[in-house]
Amino acid sequence: MMPGEFCVQSHILKTRLVEQTASVAVAAIASVCLMAALTTAAIAQEKTPAEQKMSLGEAAEKALQQSQLTLAGGAPFHLKASIADVNGTHPEYKAEIEEYWVSPGKWRRTIHSAGFSQTIIVNGDKTAEDDGGDYYPYWLHNLATAIFDPLPMLGQLKRVPAELELPQEDKSTSCVNFSTPGNNPKVAVSSDFSFCFQDRRALLQIVSTPGYKAHFENFKTFGGRQVPYRITEDLQPGLTLVASISELSPLKNVDEEIFTIDAPTTPDHQIRSTQVVESTARSIAANTPEPKWPAVREGRTNGTASVYLSADRTGHVHEVWPLTSDNPEITEALQEQLKHWQFKPYVNGYPMQMEAVFAFAFTTQQGAPIPLLNNVEARKLARRMVEPKIAAGAAAPGGSFTVRVRVDEQGRTMAVMNVKKVKPALYEAAVKALRQWEFKPYAKDGKVDRFDADLIFKTK
């Protein structure tokens, strides 16, 4: 594949996938601002009735017209939303958002989280911004964007010459998926993009890019639009954040004083983020030592990995999120090392927060294997056990089945593996149960370690 080339696949998710493929030449595509420089395209697709097909840009615009609260002509509203980790185990990812919105040129938004707060007032050509903290967290900015501007890359999507077959059934989904080569010529890593639309209305369901991920759910009617009251963001395995709208009501008899701006905030005093390509980020590196790769306990000892990095206006890295890896074992070590990287400030008229995809090639060695405990040994460590609830008829009474669970150093379930290839109904029941298990930390030779365990469950 030549630099600047990517593939587009469109499919309807019913009982089978209907795939359609296209090749398009591009210069580069970023996540929030795609920066697409498109040339000609040769599209080979299965023929479908014209009324069932639509370009990606048209589908995206149609979806926003149906759902986006902040479009011109929309009904004024008052909104409250909360953000939290879906499992409730990461309180550092909690936030509250409130907005009073009259029009695209008149609104007030407040955001509160443990490490950052912000109040923005827009009134005509004036903007006032009051920030509590020097870094607007990437995870928080993503979900705030998803609530009020679900497709910030709409302009670029209109230039992508791809078509999709619109959903024709209430429970069907249509997606356009494509990938682009990375900006690092030494490491062959691609970035994946996905845009999905659901049911006969073709509402926006999923947006997944390297720097922006949102899953829109629980649509309800407000002001003539179908508004998603639940938006999830998958940051990494085991960490999914959800933004939930708790209040959405018509804005009536609002106090005009809340929109008053006495002293506008100049752009150089506003926090803005921009995504750059890896070569641009590396050109302003100040202290970015090459990662040191730990020995791996399973899987490949060489390959590639990519991450999404976010730095503040001084160039200090705050967040590093995984994208791809030929061995997930090295991901955590990579993330921790890159959080100590330092760049010079990224300046585009004034200092801005910088985001970028970074790709790496790794070579390491095989380490000690992860300890494997048997059923008896693992159950002795269990503090809390929940047996699987197996649906009637899923398995013969009096039998048993085995699944393998991976437990971290704190005694929490990391993964459940179907190494014995048991029936899907049994495996899914075991996964639901094991997510609720708690273990005492496992120690060997005085050192706490993660472990695998083959657990046996009986069918009744």
N, C-alpha and C positions, 0 to 999 in steps of 0.2 A: 504494500500500500504506500503510495507516494505521500509526502508531507502535504497536509492540507486537505486530505481526502477522508470522507467518512461515509458510513452506510446508514440508511434509514430503513427501518422495518416498521410496518404498520400491521396490526392484527386485531381481530375481534376475539375476545375471550368468551367463548360459549362453552361447548364441550370440547372443541378442538380449536387450534390456532390457525387462522388464515393469514399467512405471511405475505407481505409485499415488500419489495426491496428497491432502493434507489441509491445511486452514487452521486455525490455532489462535491464540487471543489470549494474549499473555504480557506481563508487565511488563518483564522483562529476563532475559537468560541470560548468565551468565559462563561461563568455560571449565572451571575445576576445581570451582567451586561454582556450578551453573547459576542459582541464585536465581530459579527459574521461579515465577511467580505465574499459574497457568493458570486460564482461565475455560472457557466451553463451547466445543465443537469440532464442526464439521460435516465428517465424513470421507466422501469419495467414492472408493471403491476398486473394483477388479475383484473379482467374487465368486470366492472360492476355497474349497475344503473347509475347514471349521473347524479340523480337526486340523492343517492346514498353516500356520495363522496364529497369531500371538502378539503381544502388545503389546510395545513397545520395552522397557519396564521388566521384563517377564517374561523376554524374551530375554536382557537384560543380566544378570539375576539367575541365570538358568540357566547362562550362560557362566561366571560367577564361581564358581558351585558346582562346576563341572567343573575349573576351572583355578587359582583363587586359593589360594596356599600358606598364607596367614595367616588363614583363616577358623577360627572356633571349631570344635574337634573335629578339626582337621587334624593330620597326623602331624608330630611334632617334627622339625626339620631343621637342618642346617648347610649354609650356602650361600656360595659365592664367585662373584663376577662381576666382569668388567672392562668398561670403557667406553673406546671409541676412535673416531676418525674412520675411516670405512670405507675412505678412500683413503690413510690413513696420512700425510697432509700437514699435519695440525694437531695437534702434540703437546700443545698447551695444553688439549685436550679429552680428556685421559686421566684415568682414575680407577679405583680398586679398591673393591669393596664386599664386606663379609663380615657374615653374620648368623647368630647362634645363636638359634633360636626354639623355645620350649616351648609357648606358648599366646599368645592375644592380649594377656594381661596379664603375660607374662613373656618378654622377649627382649632381645637385645643386638645393636646394629648399629654397625659402623665404616665410615667412608667416608674415603678418602684421594685427594686430587688435588693438583696443583701449587700451587694457590692457596687451597685450603680443605680442612679435615679435620673430622670430627665423630665422636664416640662417644656413642651414646644407649643408656641402660639403662632398661628399664621393668620394674618388679617390683611387682605389685599396684597400689596407688594412688600409688606413688612413681615419679618420673622423674628421672634424672640425665643432664645433657647437657654435654659438654665440646666446645667449638668452637675449632678452630684457624683463625681468620679471622673477620672481621666480616660477610661476605656469603656466603650459601649460593647458589652459581650456579644460575640458572634452568634451564639445560640439564642440570645434574647432578641437581637436585631432581626434574625431570620423569622422568628414567630410573629413579631410585631409587623413585619413586612407582609407575611402571609395573611394576616387578618385584614389589613387595609389595602394592600396592593399585591394580590395573589400571583400575578405574572409580571414582575418588573421587567422581564425581557421581551415583552410583547412585540415591540417594534422590530426586534431582530428575528423573532419567529415568523413574522410576516414575509421575511425574505428567504426563508427556507423552502425550496421547491419540493415539498413532500405533501402527499395526499394521504388521507386515511378514510376508511370506511366507517361511517358513523354508526354508533350502536342502534340496533333496530328492536331491541327487546329491553324490558325494564331492568333486568339483572345482567345485562351485557356491558362490556367495557371495550373501548377502542384505544389503542396506544400507538404512539410513534416513538421508536427507540433508535438512537444513533450513538456513535462513538467518534471521538476525534483523537488524533495522535498527540502525545505530550510535547512540551516545548523543550525538553531536555534531549539533545541529539545522542547522548551517551546511554540513555536508558529508554528502552522501548516500552512505554506504559501509555495506555489509552485512557481517556476520560469518557465516562458513560453519561448519557442524557436520556431522560424518559418523560413523556407527557401523555397522560391518560385522561380519558373522558368517559363518563358513566351514564347509563340508561338512555332512554329515548330523548331526553332533554339535552344530552351531551354536556352535562355539568362537569366542571373541572374536578378531577379526582386525585391525581398524583402529579407532582412536579419533582423530578429528581435530577439534579445536576451536581457537579463536584462541590459547589459552594452554596447550594440552596435546595433544601429538601422539605416537602410538605405533602401531607396526605389529608385531604379534605373529606369530612364526614358529617353525618347528622344534619342534613340540610332542612331548614325551616323557612317558612315564608315571612318576609318582613319588607314593607314598602314596595311590594310588587316584585321582589327579588327572592331567589332561593339562596339563603345565607348558610354557610357551613358553621355550625356551632361548636364543632370539635375539629382541631387541626393538630396532627402529630408530626414530630420531627425525630427521625432516627439518626442519632449522632454516632453511635458505635454499638457493637453487640452488648446488650445488657443495659443500654441507656437510651430510652425513648422519652421525649418530652411531649406534653400535650398542653395545648392552649384551649381553654374552654370558655365560651361566652356565657356568663352567668346572668347578664342583663342586656337587653337590646330593646329600647323603647323610643317612640317618637319624641323629638326634642321640641318641647313647648314652653313658652314663657321663660326662656333662658335669660339670665342676667347678662346684659351686654358687656358688663365690666370684665367678665372672665376672658374676653377677647381683646382687651385693651393692651396696647404695646406702647409704653412710654419711651423706651430706648431699644431700638432694634439691635439684634446681635449680628455683627459682621461675619462673613463667611469664614474668616480665619479664626474665629472663636467658636465655630460650630464643629461638632464631631461628625465627620463624614468618612465613609469607608469606600475603598475601591479595590477591585481585583486586578492584579497584574500577572503577566506570564512569568514563569520561573526565571528566565534569563534576566528580566528586569529586576526582580527581587534580588538575585545573586549579585547584580551589578552594584548594589548599595549595601552589601554585606559588611558588617563591622567585626563581628566575632561569631563565625559559623563553622566550628570544627566538624570534620567528617564524623559521622556516627561510628561508634564502636559496637560491633554486633555481638550479642551474647550467644553462648552455645545454646542450641535448641534441643529439646528433649524428644521431639518427634517431628516428622515432616521433612521438607527440603532444607538443605544446608546452603543453597544458593538460589538466587532468583531476584525478583524486583518487588518493590513496595512503593506506595505513594500515599501522601497525606495532604490534608488541607490545613494551612497555617494562617493564623491571624495575629497581627502585631499592632501595637498602639501607635500613637502619633510620634513617639520618641524612637520607635523601632524595636521595642521590647516585645518578645513573643509571649502571648497570653494563652492561646489555645492551639492545639494540634489534634486534628481528628483524622481517623484512618479512612482511606479510600479503597486501596487494593493491597494485597500482599500474597506472595507465593507461600509464605509461612506466617500465619497470624501470631505465632509465638514471639516474633521479633518486634511486633507492632508497639507493644507497651514500652519497651526499652527505647525505641525510636522516638515515640511521643515525648517521653520524659527528657531525653537529651535535647530535642529541638526546642523545648520550652526555655532552655538556657541560651538560645541563640539571640544575638543582638544585631540589628540592622541600623544603618543611618536612617533618619526620618525620610519617609517617602513624601516628596513635595510635588504637588501639582497646583501651583499658584500659592498654596499654603499646605502645611503638614496634614496628612490624612492617615487614617488607619489603613493598613495594607493587608490584603489577603492574597494567597497564591497556592497553587498546587506544586508540591515538590516530589520528585521521583528519585528513587535510589536503587542501585544494584547492591545486593548484599552477598557476602560469602562468609560462612561461619563453620563451626564444627558441631558434631553430635555430642550432646551432654548426657548426663545420667537420665535414664528413663523415668517417667512419672510412675510412682508406686501404684500397684494394682492390688486393691484389697478384695477379699471375698465377701460374700453376703453376711456372714457372721461378724467378721471384723468391722465392716462398715456400720452395721446396725448397732454395735456397741458404742460407736462414736455419735450416733444420732441423738440429738436433743429433742427433736420433734419429727414424728413420722406420720405421714398421711398415705393410706393405702389407696391404690387406684380404684376409681369407680368405673366398672366395666359394664357396658350396655348389655342387656339381655340378648342372648344368642350370639354374642361376639366371640365367645370361647366356650369350650366344653367344661362343665363343672369338674372340679377335682384335679385340674391340670395346673401348670405353672409356666411362667415365661421369664426371661432374663433381659434386662437392659443395663447399659453401662452409664454411670453418672460421673461427671467430673466436678470436683469440689475445690474451691479456692482456699487460700490460707486462712480465711476468716470463717470457714465452714459453710459457705454459701454455694448453692448449686450454680455451676457455670454452664454446663451443657449436659444434655442427655443424648446418648448415642445408641442407635439400633444395630449393634454389632452382630446380634443373633438373627437379624432380619425377621422379627416377629410381625404379626399382622398389624396393619396401620391402626386399627381400632385399639389394640392393646398398647401399642407404642404411644399413641396420643394420650391415652388415659394415664400412662406412666409419667409422661412429661408434665401433665397438669398436676399430678400428685407430687412429683419430685421438686417442682418449683416451690413447694411449701415446706420442704424438709429443711431442717437446720442441724448442723453437725458441730461437735467440738473440734477445734483445730487438731490436725494430725501432725505429730512430731516424730522425727526419726533422728537418732543421735543428737538429741537436744535441739534440733532445728525444725521449725514449723515449715510444712511443705503442703502443696496441693496434692490431691490424689484422685485416682480413678477407682471405681468400685463396681463390681458386677452384682447387682441386686436382683433377688428372686422374688417374684410376686405370684401368689396363688390365685387361681380362678375358682369362684364359688358357684 
